[in-house]
Amino acid sequence: MTEEAGTMTKAEIVESVYEKLGFSKKESADIVEMVFDTMKETLEKGQKIKISGFGNFVVRHKRPRIGRNPQTGQEIEISERKVLTFRPSQILKMALNK
Amino acid sequence: MNKSDLIEVVSERVKNLTRREVEVIIDTIFDKMTGALSGGERIEIRGFGSFEVRVREPRQGRNPKTGAQVYVNTRKVPFFKVGKELRERVNNGAGAA
């Protein structure tokens, strides 16, 4: 089910940092970028990130398995891979249902 | 890595900001994101991923301990979809996970 409230982008997050801290727009954009870059580098190394009050980003290892092309019915091996999952914190879940 | 570790690493990389300033920035980012989701908005962070709110239909559930029937109200849950760049980096990364 979709909500009709629009999409927040990085630009709006930068804007809120800009308003809160009073650095220049450029500095605000750079630091927000740096935060996400740091998170990406950490996850790339296979480490999890726990942001209290928001949630945990966890890299999970998926074993290879046999899948099937639903169109042709043909069996194919789905190779082993690592995937990123997000587990929302209780606080975030509650915030959505207030 | 928890939030303090993240603050630490970012502080080391951005020399002209204090640890306290980085902390406020990181809190602002996640507060802003929480606010967006609470208002039913989607969030799209290019290269990282997107967050959206999904609605779980009400259902008749059961308390697994007592077996008692309970009615589970309709509720909203956050859903994260990893972006293409990060998905590939995680999968190709050196980490053992």
N, CA and C atoms of all chains as a GROMACS GRO file, in nm:
protein
  585
    1MET      N    1   0.085  -0.120   0.000
    1MET     CA    2   0.000   0.000   0.000
    1MET      C    3   0.088   0.125   0.000
    2THR      N    4   0.060   0.218  -0.085
    2THR     CA    5   0.146   0.336  -0.092
    2THR      C    6   0.083   0.454  -0.018
    3GLU      N    7   0.169   0.538   0.032
    3GLU     CA    8   0.125   0.659   0.100
    3GLU      C    9   0.140   0.773   0.000
    4GLU      N   10   0.064   0.876   0.018
    4GLU     CA   11   0.067   0.986  -0.079
    4GLU      C   12   0.141   1.107  -0.025
    5ALA      N   13   0.235   1.084   0.064
    5ALA     CA   14   0.299   1.198   0.130
    5ALA      C   15   0.430   1.242   0.066
    6GLY      N   16   0.469   1.182  -0.045
    6GLY     CA   17   0.589   1.227  -0.113
    6GLY      C   18   0.715   1.157  -0.069
    7THR      N   19   0.826   1.202  -0.126
    7THR     CA   20   0.955   1.137  -0.100
    7THR      C   21   1.056   1.237  -0.047
    8MET      N   22   1.120   1.200   0.062
    8MET     CA   23   1.229   1.282   0.115
    8MET      C   24   1.359   1.237   0.050
    9THR      N   25   1.441   1.334   0.009
    9THR     CA   26   1.569   1.299  -0.052
    9THR      C   27   1.682   1.351   0.037
   10LYS      N   28   1.803   1.322  -0.005
   10LYS     CA   29   1.920   1.365   0.069
   10LYS      C   30   1.923   1.518   0.080
   11ALA      N   31   1.873   1.586  -0.023
   11ALA     CA   32   1.873   1.733  -0.022
   11ALA      C   33   1.798   1.789   0.098
   12GLU      N   34   1.685   1.726   0.133
   12GLU     CA   35   1.609   1.774   0.249
   12GLU      C   36   1.680   1.745   0.380
   13ILE      N   37   1.750   1.634   0.384
   13ILE     CA   38   1.827   1.600   0.504
   13ILE      C   39   1.940   1.702   0.520
   14VAL      N   40   2.006   1.735   0.409
   14VAL     CA   41   2.111   1.837   0.411
   14VAL      C   42   2.054   1.970   0.460
   15GLU      N   43   1.937   2.005   0.412
   15GLU     CA   44   1.870   2.129   0.451
   15GLU      C   45   1.848   2.136   0.602
   16SER      N   46   1.805   2.025   0.659
   16SER     CA   47   1.778   2.025   0.804
   16SER      C   48   1.908   2.037   0.884
   17VAL      N   49   2.015   1.977   0.833
   17VAL     CA   50   2.146   1.990   0.899
   17VAL      C   51   2.194   2.135   0.887
   18TYR      N   52   2.174   2.192   0.772
   18TYR     CA   53   2.211   2.332   0.747
   18TYR      C   54   2.140   2.425   0.844
   19GLU      N   55   2.008   2.404   0.860
   19GLU     CA   56   1.930   2.490   0.950
   19GLU      C   57   1.970   2.474   1.096
   20LYS      N   58   2.004   2.350   1.130
   20LYS     CA   59   2.034   2.321   1.270
   20LYS      C   60   2.171   2.371   1.313
   21LEU      N   61   2.271   2.354   1.226
   21LEU     CA   62   2.409   2.381   1.267
   21LEU      C   63   2.466   2.513   1.217
   22GLY      N   64   2.410   2.565   1.110
   22GLY     CA   65   2.461   2.691   1.059
   22GLY      C   66   2.594   2.684   0.986
   23PHE      N   67   2.633   2.566   0.940
   23PHE     CA   68   2.745   2.559   0.847
   23PHE      C   69   2.693   2.598   0.709
   24SER      N   70   2.784   2.615   0.616
   24SER     CA   71   2.739   2.648   0.481
   24SER      C   72   2.665   2.528   0.421
   25LYS      N   73   2.592   2.556   0.314
   25LYS     CA   74   2.520   2.448   0.245
   25LYS      C   75   2.617   2.341   0.197
   26LYS      N   76   2.729   2.390   0.144
   26LYS     CA   77   2.829   2.299   0.090
   26LYS      C   78   2.885   2.208   0.200
   27GLU      N   79   2.920   2.271   0.313
   27GLU     CA   80   2.972   2.192   0.425
   27GLU      C   81   2.868   2.092   0.476
   28SER      N   82   2.743   2.138   0.485
   28SER     CA   83   2.636   2.052   0.532
   28SER      C   84   2.619   1.932   0.439
   29ALA      N   85   2.624   1.959   0.308
   29ALA     CA   86   2.609   1.852   0.209
   29ALA      C   87   2.725   1.754   0.220
   30ASP      N   88   2.846   1.808   0.237
   30ASP     CA   89   2.966   1.723   0.245
   30ASP      C   90   2.960   1.630   0.366
   31ILE      N   91   2.915   1.684   0.479
   31ILE     CA   92   2.916   1.601   0.599
   31ILE      C   93   2.807   1.494   0.594
   32VAL      N   94   2.690   1.528   0.538
   32VAL     CA   95   2.585   1.427   0.524
   32VAL      C   96   2.634   1.315   0.432
   33GLU      N   97   2.701   1.356   0.325
   33GLU     CA   98   2.760   1.259   0.232
   33GLU      C   99   2.859   1.169   0.305
   34MET      N  100   2.941   1.233   0.388
   34MET     CA  101   3.043   1.160   0.462
   34MET      C  102   2.980   1.057   0.558
   35VAL      N  103   2.869   1.092   0.619
   35VAL     CA  104   2.802   0.998   0.710
   35VAL      C  105   2.756   0.875   0.633
   36PHE      N  106   2.690   0.896   0.520
   36PHE     CA  107   2.642   0.781   0.443
   36PHE      C  108   2.758   0.702   0.382
   37ASP      N  109   2.864   0.773   0.339
   37ASP     CA  110   2.981   0.704   0.285
   37ASP      C  111   3.044   0.613   0.391
   38THR      N  112   3.054   0.666   0.512
   38THR     CA  113   3.113   0.588   0.620
   38THR      C  114   3.029   0.464   0.649
   39MET      N  115   2.897   0.482   0.647
   39MET     CA  116   2.809   0.368   0.669
   39MET      C  117   2.826   0.263   0.558
   40LYS      N  118   2.835   0.311   0.435
   40LYS     CA  119   2.852   0.218   0.323
   40LYS      C  120   2.983   0.140   0.334
   41GLU      N  121   3.090   0.211   0.370
   41GLU     CA  122   3.220   0.144   0.383
   41GLU      C  123   3.217   0.037   0.492
   42THR      N  124   3.148   0.069   0.601
   42THR     CA  125   3.138  -0.025   0.712
   42THR      C  126   3.063  -0.151   0.670
   43LEU      N  127   2.950  -0.130   0.603
   43LEU     CA  128   2.867  -0.243   0.560
   43LEU      C  129   2.939  -0.326   0.454
   44GLU      N  130   3.016  -0.258   0.371
   44GLU     CA  131   3.094  -0.327   0.268
   44GLU      C  132   3.192  -0.425   0.332
   45LYS      N  133   3.242  -0.388   0.451
   45LYS     CA  134   3.334  -0.476   0.521
   45LYS      C  135   3.262  -0.590   0.592
   46GLY      N  136   3.132  -0.591   0.583
   46GLY     CA  137   3.054  -0.697   0.645
   46GLY      C  138   3.016  -0.669   0.789
   47GLN      N  139   3.046  -0.548   0.836
   47GLN     CA  140   3.013  -0.513   0.974
   47GLN      C  141   2.872  -0.457   0.983
   48LYS      N  142   2.808  -0.483   1.097
   48LYS     CA  143   2.673  -0.428   1.115
   48LYS      C  144   2.679  -0.288   1.173
   49ILE      N  145   2.572  -0.214   1.154
   49ILE     CA  146   2.562  -0.079   1.211
   49ILE      C  147   2.435  -0.072   1.295
   50LYS      N  148   2.453  -0.031   1.421
   50LYS     CA  149   2.338  -0.020   1.510
   50LYS      C  150   2.316   0.128   1.543
   51ILE      N  151   2.207   0.181   1.497
   51ILE     CA  152   2.172   0.320   1.529
   51ILE      C  153   2.057   0.314   1.629
   52SER      N  154   2.088   0.340   1.756
   52SER     CA  155   1.984   0.327   1.858
   52SER      C  156   1.872   0.426   1.828
   53GLY      N  157   1.752   0.381   1.842
   53GLY     CA  158   1.636   0.464   1.814
   53GLY      C  159   1.590   0.459   1.670
   54PHE      N  160   1.676   0.408   1.583
   54PHE     CA  161   1.639   0.399   1.441
   54PHE      C  162   1.633   0.253   1.396
   55GLY      N  163   1.746   0.185   1.403
   55GLY     CA  164   1.746   0.044   1.365
   55GLY      C  165   1.886  -0.008   1.337
   56ASN      N  166   1.892  -0.135   1.302
   56ASN     CA  167   2.020  -0.200   1.273
   56ASN      C  168   2.028  -0.239   1.126
   57PHE      N  169   2.144  -0.212   1.067
   57PHE     CA  170   2.172  -0.258   0.932
   57PHE      C  171   2.266  -0.378   0.945
   58VAL      N  172   2.224  -0.489   0.893
   58VAL     CA  173   2.298  -0.612   0.913
   58VAL      C  174   2.327  -0.680   0.779
   59VAL      N  175   2.452  -0.720   0.760
   59VAL     CA  176   2.489  -0.794   0.640
   59VAL      C  177   2.466  -0.943   0.667
   60ARG      N  178   2.388  -1.005   0.583
   60ARG     CA  179   2.360  -1.147   0.602
   60ARG      C  180   2.414  -1.227   0.486
   61HIS      N  181   2.461  -1.344   0.522
   61HIS     CA  182   2.520  -1.432   0.423
   61HIS      C  183   2.416  -1.532   0.377
   62LYS      N  184   2.389  -1.534   0.247
   62LYS     CA  185   2.289  -1.628   0.193
   62LYS      C  186   2.362  -1.743   0.124
   63ARG      N  187   2.322  -1.862   0.160
   63ARG     CA  188   2.384  -1.979   0.096
   63ARG      C  189   2.326  -1.998  -0.044
   64PRO      N  190   2.403  -2.069  -0.130
   64PRO     CA  191   2.349  -2.093  -0.264
   64PRO      C  192   2.224  -2.180  -0.255
   65ARG      N  193   2.130  -2.159  -0.344
   65ARG     CA  194   2.012  -2.245  -0.344
   65ARG      C  195   1.961  -2.262  -0.487
   66ILE      N  196   1.881  -2.362  -0.504
   66ILE     CA  197   1.824  -2.387  -0.636
   66ILE      C  198   1.695  -2.307  -0.650
   67GLY      N  199   1.692  -2.223  -0.749
   67GLY     CA  200   1.571  -2.147  -0.776
   67GLY      C  201   1.511  -2.193  -0.907
   68ARG      N  202   1.404  -2.129  -0.945
   68ARG     CA  203   1.338  -2.170  -1.067
   68ARG      C  204   1.294  -2.044  -1.142
   69ASN      N  205   1.316  -2.044  -1.269
   69ASN     CA  206   1.264  -1.935  -1.350
   69ASN      C  207   1.113  -1.954  -1.358
   70PRO      N  208   1.037  -1.861  -1.299
   70PRO     CA  209   0.892  -1.883  -1.291
   70PRO      C  210   0.825  -1.884  -1.429
   71GLN      N  211   0.893  -1.828  -1.528
   71GLN     CA  212   0.834  -1.824  -1.661
   71GLN      C  213   0.854  -1.956  -1.736
   72THR      N  214   0.976  -2.008  -1.726
   72THR     CA  215   1.007  -2.129  -1.803
   72THR      C  216   1.007  -2.255  -1.719
   73GLY      N  217   1.011  -2.238  -1.587
   73GLY     CA  218   1.015  -2.355  -1.499
   73GLY      C  219   1.154  -2.415  -1.489
   74GLN      N  220   1.249  -2.354  -1.558
   74GLN     CA  221   1.384  -2.407  -1.559
   74GLN      C  222   1.455  -2.384  -1.425
   75GLU      N  223   1.523  -2.487  -1.378
   75GLU     CA  224   1.596  -2.474  -1.252
   75GLU      C  225   1.729  -2.404  -1.274
   76ILE      N  226   1.761  -2.314  -1.183
   76ILE     CA  227   1.891  -2.247  -1.191
   76ILE      C  228   1.949  -2.234  -1.052
   77GLU      N  229   2.082  -2.238  -1.042
   77GLU     CA  230   2.141  -2.220  -0.911
   77GLU      C  231   2.154  -2.071  -0.882
   78ILE      N  232   2.101  -2.031  -0.768
   78ILE     CA  233   2.118  -1.893  -0.724
   78ILE      C  234   2.243  -1.893  -0.637
   79SER      N  235   2.343  -1.819  -0.682
   79SER     CA  236   2.473  -1.828  -0.618
   79SER      C  237   2.470  -1.771  -0.476
   80GLU      N  238   2.569  -1.808  -0.400
   80GLU     CA  239   2.582  -1.759  -0.264
   80GLU      C  240   2.610  -1.609  -0.268
   81ARG      N  241   2.554  -1.535  -0.175
   81ARG     CA  242   2.574  -1.390  -0.180
   81ARG      C  243   2.550  -1.328  -0.044
   82LYS      N  244   2.590  -1.203  -0.035
   82LYS     CA  245   2.568  -1.128   0.089
   82LYS      C  246   2.462  -1.022   0.063
   83VAL      N  247   2.370  -1.011   0.155
   83VAL     CA  248   2.264  -0.912   0.139
   83VAL      C  249   2.255  -0.825   0.264
   84LEU      N  250   2.204  -0.706   0.244
   84LEU     CA  251   2.189  -0.612   0.354
   84LEU      C  252   2.044  -0.611   0.399
   85THR      N  253   2.022  -0.626   0.529
   85THR     CA  254   1.887  -0.616   0.581
   85THR      C  255   1.882  -0.506   0.685
   86PHE      N  256   1.765  -0.448   0.700
   86PHE     CA  257   1.742  -0.344   0.799
   86PHE      C  258   1.640  -0.394   0.900
   87ARG      N  259   1.677  -0.388   1.028
   87ARG     CA  260   1.582  -0.423   1.133
   87ARG      C  261   1.547  -0.296   1.210
   88PRO      N  262   1.426  -0.247   1.189
   88PRO     CA  263   1.388  -0.122   1.256
   88PRO      C  264   1.384  -0.139   1.408
   89SER      N  265   1.419  -0.033   1.478
   89SER     CA  266   1.413  -0.039   1.624
   89SER      C  267   1.267  -0.030   1.668
   90GLN      N  268   1.244  -0.074   1.791
   90GLN     CA  269   1.111  -0.066   1.850
   90GLN      C  270   1.061   0.079   1.851
   91ILE      N  271   1.155   0.170   1.877
   91ILE     CA  272   1.120   0.312   1.885
   91ILE      C  273   1.070   0.363   1.749
   92LEU      N  274   1.137   0.324   1.643
   92LEU     CA  275   1.094   0.365   1.509
   92LEU      C  276   0.958   0.304   1.476
   93LYS      N  277   0.941   0.177   1.508
   93LYS     CA  278   0.813   0.111   1.480
   93LYS      C  279   0.699   0.179   1.554
   94MET      N  280   0.727   0.218   1.679
   94MET     CA  281   0.623   0.286   1.757
   94MET      C  282   0.594   0.425   1.701
   95ALA      N  283   0.699   0.491   1.653
   95ALA     CA  284   0.680   0.627   1.598
   95ALA      C  285   0.586   0.624   1.476
   96LEU      N  286   0.588   0.515   1.402
   96LEU     CA  287   0.504   0.507   1.282
   96LEU      C  288   0.358   0.480   1.316
   97ASN      N  289   0.335   0.431   1.436
   97ASN     CA  290   0.198   0.391   1.472
   97ASN      C  291   0.135   0.478   1.579
   98LYS      N  292   0.193   0.595   1.597
   98LYS     CA  293   0.138   0.686   1.698
   98LYS      C  294   0.007   0.747   1.651
   99MET      N  295   2.936  -0.172   1.461
   99MET     CA  296   2.951  -0.028   1.477
   99MET      C  297   2.820   0.030   1.531
  100ASN      N  298   2.829   0.101   1.642
  100ASN     CA  299   2.708   0.167   1.691
  100ASN      C  300   2.718   0.317   1.662
  101LYS      N  301   2.622   0.392   1.713
  101LYS     CA  302   2.618   0.534   1.676
  101LYS      C  303   2.742   0.609   1.725
  102SER      N  304   2.790   0.577   1.845
  102SER     CA  305   2.911   0.646   1.894
  102SER      C  306   3.031   0.616   1.806
  103ASP      N  307   3.041   0.491   1.760
  103ASP     CA  308   3.153   0.456   1.670
  103ASP      C  309   3.142   0.535   1.540
  104LEU      N  310   3.020   0.547   1.491
  104LEU     CA  311   2.999   0.622   1.366
  104LEU      C  312   3.039   0.769   1.385
  105ILE      N  313   2.999   0.826   1.498
  105ILE     CA  314   3.035   0.965   1.531
  105ILE      C  315   3.188   0.979   1.535
  106GLU      N  316   3.250   0.881   1.600
  106GLU     CA  317   3.396   0.879   1.613
  106GLU      C  318   3.466   0.880   1.477
  107VAL      N  319   3.424   0.788   1.390
  107VAL     CA  320   3.490   0.775   1.260
  107VAL      C  321   3.469   0.901   1.176
  108VAL      N  322   3.345   0.953   1.175
  108VAL     CA  323   3.318   1.073   1.097
  108VAL      C  324   3.398   1.192   1.153
  109SER      N  325   3.407   1.203   1.286
  109SER     CA  326   3.484   1.312   1.348
  109SER      C  327   3.629   1.310   1.306
  110GLU      N  328   3.684   1.189   1.297
  110GLU     CA  329   3.824   1.177   1.257
  110GLU      C  330   3.845   1.221   1.113
  111ARG      N  331   3.744   1.197   1.031
  111ARG     CA  332   3.757   1.230   0.889
  111ARG      C  333   3.733   1.376   0.860
  112VAL      N  334   3.646   1.438   0.940
  112VAL     CA  335   3.614   1.579   0.916
  112VAL      C  336   3.680   1.660   1.027
  113LYS      N  337   3.799   1.705   1.000
  113LYS     CA  338   3.884   1.763   1.105
  113LYS      C  339   3.830   1.892   1.165
  114ASN      N  340   3.758   1.971   1.085
  114ASN     CA  341   3.715   2.102   1.135
  114ASN      C  342   3.588   2.099   1.220
  115LEU      N  343   3.534   1.980   1.247
  115LEU     CA  344   3.415   1.971   1.330
  115LEU      C  345   3.448   1.901   1.462
  116THR      N  346   3.382   1.946   1.568
  116THR     CA  347   3.402   1.879   1.696
  116THR      C  348   3.319   1.750   1.698
  117ARG      N  349   3.354   1.664   1.791
  117ARG     CA  350   3.281   1.540   1.807
  117ARG      C  351   3.134   1.570   1.837
  118ARG      N  352   3.115   1.672   1.921
  118ARG     CA  353   2.980   1.711   1.961
  118ARG      C  354   2.897   1.758   1.840
  119GLU      N  355   2.962   1.834   1.752
  119GLU     CA  356   2.891   1.882   1.632
  119GLU      C  357   2.852   1.764   1.542
  120VAL      N  358   2.945   1.670   1.528
  120VAL     CA  359   2.915   1.552   1.446
  120VAL      C  360   2.799   1.473   1.508
  121GLU      N  361   2.798   1.466   1.639
  121GLU     CA  362   2.690   1.396   1.708
  121GLU      C  363   2.554   1.461   1.678
  122VAL      N  364   2.551   1.594   1.685
  122VAL     CA  365   2.426   1.667   1.657
  122VAL      C  366   2.383   1.643   1.512
  123ILE      N  367   2.480   1.643   1.421
  123ILE     CA  368   2.449   1.621   1.279
  123ILE      C  369   2.390   1.483   1.257
  124ILE      N  370   2.453   1.382   1.316
  124ILE     CA  371   2.405   1.245   1.296
  124ILE      C  372   2.267   1.226   1.360
  125ASP      N  373   2.247   1.286   1.476
  125ASP     CA  374   2.114   1.280   1.537
  125ASP      C  375   2.010   1.350   1.450
  126THR      N  376   2.050   1.464   1.393
  126THR     CA  377   1.958   1.538   1.305
  126THR      C  378   1.918   1.454   1.185
  127ILE      N  379   2.016   1.385   1.126
  127ILE     CA  380   1.988   1.301   1.009
  127ILE      C  381   1.882   1.195   1.043
  128PHE      N  382   1.905   1.122   1.152
  128PHE     CA  383   1.813   1.011   1.183
  128PHE      C  384   1.679   1.061   1.238
  129ASP      N  385   1.680   1.175   1.308
  129ASP     CA  386   1.553   1.234   1.353
  129ASP      C  387   1.468   1.275   1.233
  130LYS      N  388   1.537   1.336   1.138
  130LYS     CA  389   1.468   1.382   1.017
  130LYS      C  390   1.408   1.263   0.941
  131MET      N  391   1.485   1.155   0.934
  131MET     CA  392   1.437   1.035   0.864
  131MET      C  393   1.319   0.972   0.939
  132THR      N  394   1.329   0.967   1.071
  132THR     CA  395   1.219   0.912   1.151
  132THR      C  396   1.093   0.996   1.132
  133GLY      N  397   1.111   1.128   1.130
  133GLY     CA  398   0.998   1.219   1.111
  133GLY      C  399   0.930   1.198   0.976
  134ALA      N  400   1.012   1.179   0.874
  134ALA     CA  401   0.957   1.158   0.740
  134ALA      C  402   0.872   1.031   0.736
  135LEU      N  403   0.927   0.923   0.791
  135LEU     CA  404   0.854   0.796   0.789
  135LEU      C  405   0.727   0.804   0.874
  136SER      N  406   0.734   0.875   0.987
  136SER     CA  407   0.616   0.891   1.072
  136SER      C  408   0.505   0.964   0.998
  137GLY      N  409   0.546   1.056   0.910
  137GLY     CA  410   0.449   1.131   0.832
  137GLY      C  411   0.406   1.056   0.705
  138GLY      N  412   0.450   0.932   0.694
  138GLY     CA  413   0.411   0.851   0.579
  138GLY      C  414   0.493   0.875   0.454
  139GLU      N  415   0.598   0.956   0.468
  139GLU     CA  416   0.682   0.984   0.352
  139GLU      C  417   0.778   0.869   0.322
  140ARG      N  418   0.818   0.859   0.197
  140ARG     CA  419   0.927   0.770   0.159
  140ARG      C  420   1.058   0.847   0.178
  141ILE      N  421   1.169   0.776   0.184
  141ILE     CA  422   1.300   0.841   0.186
  141ILE      C  423   1.384   0.774   0.080
  142GLU      N  424   1.451   0.854   0.001
  142GLU     CA  425   1.539   0.795  -0.100
  142GLU      C  426   1.677   0.855  -0.089
  143ILE      N  427   1.774   0.771  -0.055
  143ILE     CA  428   1.913   0.814  -0.045
  143ILE      C  429   1.988   0.746  -0.159
  144ARG      N  430   2.016   0.822  -0.262
  144ARG     CA  431   2.088   0.769  -0.378
  144ARG      C  432   2.214   0.693  -0.338
  145GLY      N  433   2.228   0.573  -0.390
  145GLY     CA  434   2.348   0.494  -0.363
  145GLY      C  435   2.342   0.416  -0.234
  146PHE      N  436   2.248   0.451  -0.148
  146PHE     CA  437   2.236   0.381  -0.021
  146PHE      C  438   2.111   0.292  -0.023
  147GLY      N  439   1.997   0.356  -0.036
  147GLY     CA  440   1.874   0.279  -0.041
  147GLY      C  441   1.754   0.365  -0.015
  148SER      N  442   1.637   0.302  -0.009
  148SER     CA  443   1.516   0.378   0.018
  148SER      C  444   1.438   0.313   0.131
  149PHE      N  445   1.366   0.398   0.201
  149PHE     CA  446   1.282   0.352   0.311
  149PHE      C  447   1.137   0.387   0.278
  150GLU      N  448   1.048   0.299   0.311
  150GLU     CA  449   0.908   0.333   0.295
  150GLU      C  450   0.826   0.270   0.405
  151VAL      N  451   0.703   0.315   0.414
  151VAL     CA  452   0.613   0.264   0.516
  151VAL      C  453   0.517   0.166   0.451
  152ARG      N  454   0.511   0.047   0.504
  152ARG     CA  455   0.416  -0.051   0.452
  152ARG      C  456   0.308  -0.076   0.557
  153VAL      N  457   0.191  -0.101   0.510
  153VAL     CA  458   0.078  -0.122   0.601
  153VAL      C  459   0.050  -0.271   0.613
  154ARG      N  460   0.054  -0.320   0.735
  154ARG     CA  461   0.020  -0.460   0.761
  154ARG      C  462  -0.128  -0.467   0.794
  155GLU      N  463  -0.198  -0.551   0.723
  155GLU     CA  464  -0.343  -0.565   0.745
  155GLU      C  465  -0.370  -0.621   0.884
  156PRO      N  466  -0.485  -0.587   0.940
  156PRO     CA  467  -0.522  -0.645   1.070
  156PRO      C  468  -0.542  -0.796   1.054
  157ARG      N  469  -0.512  -0.868   1.157
  157ARG     CA  470  -0.528  -1.014   1.148
  157ARG      C  471  -0.560  -1.073   1.284
  158GLN      N  472  -0.614  -1.193   1.278
  158GLN     CA  473  -0.641  -1.267   1.400
  158GLN      C  474  -0.514  -1.343   1.435
  159GLY      N  475  -0.454  -1.307   1.548
  159GLY     CA  476  -0.329  -1.373   1.586
  159GLY      C  477  -0.350  -1.457   1.710
  160ARG      N  478  -0.242  -1.510   1.759
  160ARG     CA  479  -0.247  -1.595   1.875
  160ARG      C  480  -0.127  -1.564   1.963
  161ASN      N  481  -0.148  -1.557   2.090
  161ASN     CA  482  -0.035  -1.544   2.182
  161ASN      C  483   0.037  -1.678   2.184
  162PRO      N  484   0.163  -1.680   2.138
  162PRO     CA  485   0.232  -1.810   2.126
  162PRO      C  486   0.252  -1.880   2.261
  163LYS      N  487   0.254  -1.805   2.367
  163LYS     CA  488   0.274  -1.865   2.500
  163LYS      C  489   0.146  -1.928   2.553
  164THR      N  490   0.038  -1.853   2.547
  164THR     CA  491  -0.086  -1.900   2.609
  164THR      C  492  -0.182  -1.962   2.508
  165GLY      N  493  -0.160  -1.935   2.380
  165GLY     CA  494  -0.251  -1.986   2.280
  165GLY      C  495  -0.379  -1.905   2.266
  166ALA      N  496  -0.392  -1.801   2.349
  166ALA     CA  497  -0.512  -1.718   2.345
  166ALA      C  498  -0.520  -1.641   2.213
  167GLN      N  499  -0.640  -1.629   2.158
  167GLN     CA  500  -0.658  -1.553   2.035
  167GLN      C  501  -0.650  -1.404   2.066
  168VAL      N  502  -0.575  -1.335   1.984
  168VAL     CA  503  -0.569  -1.190   1.999
  168VAL      C  504  -0.590  -1.126   1.863
  169TYR      N  505  -0.652  -1.012   1.863
  169TYR     CA  506  -0.674  -0.939   1.739
  169TYR      C  507  -0.557  -0.842   1.719
  170VAL      N  508  -0.486  -0.855   1.608
  170VAL     CA  509  -0.373  -0.766   1.582
  170VAL      C  510  -0.421  -0.656   1.488
  171ASN      N  511  -0.419  -0.534   1.537
  171ASN     CA  512  -0.465  -0.420   1.460
  171ASN      C  513  -0.381  -0.395   1.336
  172THR      N  514  -0.435  -0.321   1.244
  172THR     CA  515  -0.357  -0.277   1.129
  172THR      C  516  -0.242  -0.192   1.181
  173ARG      N  517  -0.123  -0.212   1.124
  173ARG     CA  518  -0.010  -0.132   1.172
  173ARG      C  519   0.086  -0.103   1.059
  174LYS      N  520   0.164  -0.001   1.080
  174LYS     CA  521   0.259   0.041   0.979
  174LYS      C  522   0.398  -0.006   1.017
  175VAL      N  523   0.471  -0.055   0.920
  175VAL     CA  524   0.608  -0.099   0.947
  175VAL      C  525   0.703  -0.036   0.845
  176PRO      N  526   0.822   0.003   0.893
  176PRO     CA  527   0.920   0.058   0.799
  176PRO      C  528   0.981  -0.053   0.715
  177PHE      N  529   1.009  -0.022   0.591
  177PHE     CA  530   1.067  -0.120   0.502
  177PHE      C  531   1.184  -0.055   0.429
  178PHE      N  532   1.298  -0.124   0.430
  178PHE     CA  533   1.419  -0.071   0.365
  178PHE      C  534   1.452  -0.153   0.242
  179LYS      N  535   1.478  -0.084   0.134
  179LYS     CA  536   1.524  -0.153   0.013
  179LYS      C  537   1.662  -0.100  -0.019
  180VAL      N  538   1.759  -0.189  -0.022
  180VAL     CA  539   1.897  -0.146  -0.045
  180VAL      C  540   1.914  -0.095  -0.189
  181GLY      N  541   1.991   0.011  -0.204
  181GLY     CA  542   2.017   0.068  -0.336
  181GLY      C  543   2.118  -0.017  -0.413
  182LYS      N  544   2.121   0.004  -0.543
  182LYS     CA  545   2.203  -0.080  -0.631
  182LYS      C  546   2.351  -0.074  -0.593
  183GLU      N  547   2.402   0.046  -0.574
  183GLU     CA  548   2.545   0.061  -0.544
  183GLU      C  549   2.582  -0.013  -0.416
  184LEU      N  550   2.505   0.010  -0.311
  184LEU     CA  551   2.537  -0.052  -0.183
  184LEU      C  552   2.517  -0.204  -0.188
  185ARG      N  553   2.412  -0.247  -0.260
  185ARG     CA  554   2.388  -0.391  -0.273
  185ARG      C  555   2.510  -0.460  -0.333
  186GLU      N  556   2.563  -0.398  -0.439
  186GLU     CA  557   2.680  -0.458  -0.505
  186GLU      C  558   2.804  -0.450  -0.418
  187ARG      N  559   2.820  -0.339  -0.348
  187ARG     CA  560   2.939  -0.326  -0.263
  187ARG      C  561   2.936  -0.426  -0.148
  188VAL      N  562   2.818  -0.446  -0.090
  188VAL     CA  563   2.805  -0.543   0.020
  188VAL      C  564   2.835  -0.683  -0.031
  189ASN      N  565   2.780  -0.714  -0.146
  189ASN     CA  566   2.796  -0.849  -0.199
  189ASN      C  567   2.940  -0.877  -0.241
  190ASN      N  568   3.007  -0.776  -0.296
  190ASN     CA  569   3.144  -0.796  -0.343
  190ASN      C  570   3.249  -0.764  -0.238
  191GLY      N  571   3.203  -0.711  -0.125
  191GLY     CA  572   3.297  -0.668  -0.022
  191GLY      C  573   3.374  -0.784   0.039
  192ALA      N  574   3.482  -0.749   0.108
  192ALA     CA  575   3.572  -0.850   0.162
  192ALA      C  576   3.516  -0.914   0.290
  193GLY      N  577   3.423  -0.847   0.354
  193GLY     CA  578   3.375  -0.891   0.485
  193GLY      C  579   3.317  -1.030   0.485
  194ALA      N  580   3.337  -1.100   0.595
  194ALA     CA  581   3.291  -1.239   0.604
  194ALA      C  582   3.141  -1.246   0.632
  195ALA      N  583   3.089  -1.147   0.704
  195ALA     CA  584   2.949  -1.148   0.748
  195ALA      C  585   2.916  -1.274   0.823
   0.00000   0.00000   0.00000
